[in-house]
């Protein structure tokens, strides 16, 4: 989730506008700490293109912080949400940093294509992914992402393309709905909810979120509703992932991003649920181990690890970071550095 809302964010910045004061990026100091060595090393070496790809730009909070911290840095910002891009563009321009930023309207699985088109060398020093839903999407009720507000069942991160959540709910076979809720929402009562949806949509199609929320609540046993927050959150997560092909896009994006990192370049990925974190780990982990057979006494040339982990496991935010920005509580961060060129 990008640029988490927090009422105190940006209050001390005299250039901050209303969006800056309401939204601060998650773990921004930690992200800078991890990416700075790659950015500063390239700057010290006199590289003409020191580039960060912010693959999930959102409102541009991370990009603004990193641009201010690193005067030689250029940023390519990607987002599929045109509303988020417009807000980010305005904030970046207001900060006087527009000449160091290129904004691209795209899904982040096009990251390789974007880098090839915008960076002369085809390689970058830093990549950042801050996954999930942005504050722009959560805070606009008519986008349909927030189950606490009645709104059209849309959930598209790019409102101009793709299927809506209403189309999924009203047209998918019951077995497919069950699979989506179980796999993407990790919902124990997926089958019960899917059956109820099929029964109710035959009477009247679903168009808004409130009716779906009530159906989910009614489908889950009372004992299971007493803990874990709103019982509809897993269903809404599953529908959002399906509508936006979030896991498929992530599976395509991470390998492409790794391929375009220069030696000593670094990648940071923040995820907010286990399905995303697992994809990230599985994409990077094999590249952090030697491919030399274990029975051989010495490392074979070209078989050394291509990457090294920068943090142990998936790193959670500190209590201080959560207190400063409560929406960061579920964030899990992974980071890695390219240590040699890929084998041909």
C-alpha positions in Angstrom: 0.0 0.0 0.0 1.7 3.2 -1.1 1.9 6.6 0.6 0.0 5.6 3.8 -2.3 8.2 5.2 -1.2 9.8 8.4 -2.5 13.1 9.8 0.9 14.3 11.0 2.8 13.5 7.8 4.6 16.4 6.2 3.4 19.0 8.8 6.9 20.3 9.2 7.5 20.9 5.6 6.8 24.5 4.6 6.4 23.4 0.9 3.9 20.7 1.8 0.5 20.9 0.2 -2.7 19.2 1.6 -1.7 15.8 0.0 1.7 16.0 1.5 0.3 16.6 5.0 -2.1 13.7 4.7 0.2 11.1 3.3 3.6 9.8 4.1 5.4 6.9 2.5 6.0 3.6 4.4 9.4 3.0 5.9 10.9 5.9 4.0 14.0 6.1 6.1 14.7 2.4 5.8 14.2 2.5 2.1 16.7 5.3 1.7 19.1 3.5 4.0 19.0 0.4 1.8 19.1 2.2 -1.6 21.5 5.0 -0.8 24.7 2.9 -1.1 23.9 2.0 -4.7 22.9 5.5 -5.6 25.8 7.2 -3.9 28.4 4.8 -5.3 27.2 5.4 -8.9 27.2 9.1 -8.3 30.7 9.0 -6.9 31.9 7.1 -10.0 30.6 9.9 -12.2 27.8 7.9 -13.8 25.7 10.1 -16.2 22.5 8.1 -15.5 21.9 7.3 -11.8 18.4 5.9 -12.0 15.8 4.7 -9.5 12.7 3.0 -10.9 9.8 3.6 -8.5 7.7 0.8 -9.9 4.7 1.7 -7.8 4.8 5.5 -7.7 1.5 6.1 -6.0 1.5 9.7 -4.8 5.2 9.9 -5.2 6.2 10.0 -1.5 9.2 7.7 -1.8 10.4 9.3 -5.0 10.2 12.8 -3.4 12.2 11.7 -0.4 14.9 10.0 -2.5 15.2 12.9 -4.9 15.7 15.3 -2.1 18.3 13.1 -0.5 20.3 12.4 -3.6 20.9 15.4 -6.0 22.3 13.3 -8.8 19.4 10.8 -8.8 17.0 10.5 -11.7 13.7 8.7 -11.2 11.4 6.7 -13.6 8.1 6.5 -11.9 5.5 3.9 -13.0 1.9 3.6 -11.9 -1.2 2.1 -13.6 -3.5 4.6 -11.8 -3.8 7.8 -13.8 -5.2 9.7 -10.8 -2.2 8.7 -8.7 0.1 9.8 -11.5 -1.5 13.2 -11.7 -1.2 13.8 -8.0 2.4 12.6 -8.0 3.2 14.9 -11.0 1.7 17.9 -9.2 3.7 17.2 -6.0 6.9 16.6 -7.8 6.5 19.8 -9.9 5.6 21.8 -6.7 8.9 20.6 -5.2 10.8 21.8 -8.2 12.0 18.3 -9.1 10.2 17.6 -12.3 13.3 17.8 -14.5 14.7 14.7 -12.8 11.6 12.5 -13.2 9.9 10.6 -16.0 6.4 9.4 -15.2 5.0 6.4 -17.1 1.4 5.1 -17.1 1.8 1.4 -17.1 1.5 -1.8 -15.0 4.7 -2.6 -13.3 5.2 -5.9 -15.1 6.3 -3.6 -18.0 9.3 -2.5 -16.0 11.8 -4.1 -18.4 10.3 -2.4 -21.4 10.1 0.9 -19.6 13.8 0.8 -18.6 14.8 -0.1 -22.1 12.8 2.8 -23.5 13.9 5.4 -20.9 17.4 4.6 -19.8 20.2 4.6 -22.3 22.3 1.9 -20.7 19.3 -0.3 -20.1 20.5 -0.8 -16.5 19.5 1.0 -13.3 21.0 1.4 -9.9 17.9 1.1 -7.8 14.4 -0.4 -8.0 11.6 0.0 -5.5 8.3 -1.8 -5.3 5.7 -0.8 -2.6 2.9 -3.2 -3.3 -0.8 -3.3 -2.6 -3.4 -0.5 -2.6 -2.4 3.2 -2.6 -4.0 5.8 -0.4 -5.5 7.4 -3.5 -7.4 4.2 -4.1 -8.4 3.7 -0.5 -9.4 7.2 0.2 -11.7 7.7 -2.8 -14.9 5.9 -1.9 -16.2 5.6 -5.4 -13.2 3.4 -6.4 -14.7 0.5 -4.4 -11.6 -0.7 -2.6 -12.7 0.0 1.0 -15.2 -2.5 2.4 -16.1 0.0 5.1 -17.8 2.3 2.6 -20.7 1.6 0.3 -19.4 2.2 -3.3 -19.6 0.7 -6.8 -17.9 -2.7 -7.0 -15.1 -1.6 -9.2 -11.6 -2.1 -7.6 -9.7 -1.4 -10.8 -6.4 0.3 -10.2 -6.6 1.7 -13.7 -10.3 2.6 -14.0 -9.9 2.8 -17.8 -9.2 -0.9 -18.4 -9.9 -4.4 -17.3 -12.9 -6.1 -15.6 -14.6 -4.8 -12.5 -15.2 -6.6 -9.3 -18.9 -6.5 -10.1 -18.2 -8.5 -13.3 -16.2 -11.1 -11.3 -18.9 -11.5 -8.6 -21.8 -11.6 -11.1 -20.3 -13.8 -13.9 -17.6 -16.2 -12.5 -18.8 -19.8 -11.9 -19.1 -20.7 -8.3 -16.1 -23.0 -8.4 -13.9 -20.2 -9.8 -15.1 -17.8 -7.1 -14.3 -20.4 -4.5 -10.8 -20.8 -5.8 -10.2 -17.0 -5.9 -11.4 -16.5 -2.4 -9.4 -19.4 -1.1 -6.2 -18.7 -2.9 -6.1 -14.9 -3.0 -8.0 -14.2 0.2 -6.9 -17.2 2.2 -10.6 -17.4 3.2 -11.5 -20.5 5.2 -15.2 -20.1 4.2 -14.6 -19.5 0.5 -17.1 -22.2 -0.6 -19.9 -20.9 1.6 -19.4 -17.4 0.5 -19.2 -18.4 -3.2 -22.4 -20.4 -2.9 -24.2 -17.5 -1.3 -23.0 -15.1 -4.0 -24.3 -17.4 -6.8 -27.7 -17.7 -5.1 -28.1 -14.0 -4.4 -26.9 -12.8 -7.8 -29.5 -14.9 -9.5 -32.1 -12.7 -7.7 -30.3 -9.4 -8.4 -26.8 -8.7 -9.6 -24.3 -7.2 -7.2 -23.5 -3.5 -8.0 -22.2 -2.0 -4.7 -20.0 -3.1 -1.9 -22.4 -2.9 1.1 -24.6 -5.7 -0.1 -21.6 -7.9 -0.7 -20.2 -7.1 2.8 -23.4 -8.1 4.4 -23.6 -11.4 2.4 -20.0 -12.3 3.5 -20.8 -11.5 7.1 -23.9 -13.7 7.0 -22.0 -16.5 5.3 -19.3 -16.7 8.1 -20.1 -18.4 11.4 -20.6 -16.0 14.3 -17.7 -17.4 16.3 -15.3 -16.7 13.4 -16.6 -13.1 13.1 -15.5 -12.2 16.6 -11.8 -11.8 15.8 -9.7 -10.6 12.9 -11.4 -7.4 12.0 -14.0 -7.0 9.3 -14.9 -10.5 7.9 -15.2 -9.1 4.4 -11.5 -8.0 4.2 -10.3 -11.3 2.8 -13.0 -11.4 0.1 -12.2 -7.9 -0.9 -8.5 -8.6 -1.1 -9.2 -11.7 -3.3 -11.4 -9.7 -5.7 -8.9 -6.9 -5.9 -6.1 -9.3 -6.7 -8.2 -11.0 -9.4 -9.4 -7.8 -11.0 -5.9 -6.3 -11.2 -4.0 -9.6 -11.8 -1.7 -8.4 -9.0 0.1 -11.7 -8.4 0.6 -12.5 -12.1 2.0 -9.0 -12.6 4.3 -9.4 -9.7 5.6 -12.8 -10.9 6.5 -11.2 -14.2 7.9 -7.9 -12.8 10.4 -9.1 -10.2 12.6 -11.2 -12.6 12.5 -8.4 -15.2 13.5 -5.8 -12.6 16.4 -8.0 -11.4 17.6 -8.5 -15.0 17.9 -4.7 -15.4 19.8 -4.0 -12.2 23.4 -3.0 -12.7 26.2 -4.6 -10.6 26.0 -3.1 -7.1 22.4 -2.1 -7.9 19.8 -2.7 -5.2 16.1 -3.7 -5.1 13.7 -3.1 -2.2 10.2 -4.7 -2.2 7.6 -4.0 0.4 4.6 -6.3 0.5 1.5 -6.4 2.7 0.4 -10.0 2.6 2.0 -13.4 2.4 1.2 -14.2 -1.2 3.1 -11.2 -2.4 6.0 -11.8 -0.1 6.3 -15.5 -1.2 6.5 -14.5 -4.9 9.3 -12.0 -4.1 11.3 -14.5 -2.1 11.0 -17.2 -4.7 12.1 -14.9 -7.5 15.2 -13.7 -5.6 16.3 -16.6 -3.4 17.7 -18.9 -6.2 20.0 -16.1 -7.4 21.6 -15.7 -4.0 23.1 -19.2 -3.9 26.0 -20.8 -5.8 25.2 -23.1 -8.7 28.4 -25.0 -8.2 27.6 -28.7 -7.3 28.0 -29.2 -3.6 30.4 -32.1 -4.1 33.0 -29.9 -5.8 35.7 -28.3 -3.6 36.0 -25.0 -5.4 33.6 -22.5 -6.9 33.1 -22.9 -10.7 33.6 -19.7 -12.7 30.3 -18.2 -13.6 28.4 -20.2 -11.0 28.7 -17.8 -8.1 25.6 -16.1 -6.7 24.3 -13.1 -8.7 22.7 -11.4 -5.7 23.0 -11.2 -1.9 20.3 -10.5 0.6 20.6 -7.1 2.4 18.2 -8.0 5.2 17.5 -11.3 6.9 14.2 -12.8 5.9 11.3 -10.3 5.5 11.8 -7.4 7.8 8.8 -6.0 9.7 8.5 -2.3 10.7 9.5 -1.2 14.2 7.0 -0.1 16.8 8.2 3.5 16.2 7.5 3.2 12.5 4.0 1.8 13.1 3.2 4.5 15.6 4.3 7.2 13.1 2.3 5.5 10.3 -0.3 2.9 11.4 -1.0 1.6 7.9 2.5 0.3 7.8 1.8 -2.3 10.4 1.5 -5.2 7.9 4.4 -4.2 5.7 7.2 -6.8 5.1 10.4 -5.6 3.4 12.9 -7.6 1.4 16.0 -6.2 -0.2 18.9 -7.5 -2.3 22.0 -6.3 -4.2 23.4 -7.6 -7.5 27.0 -8.7 -6.9 27.9 -9.9 -10.3 26.7 -9.9 -13.9 24.3 -12.7 -14.9 25.9 -15.7 -16.6 25.4 -15.7 -20.4 
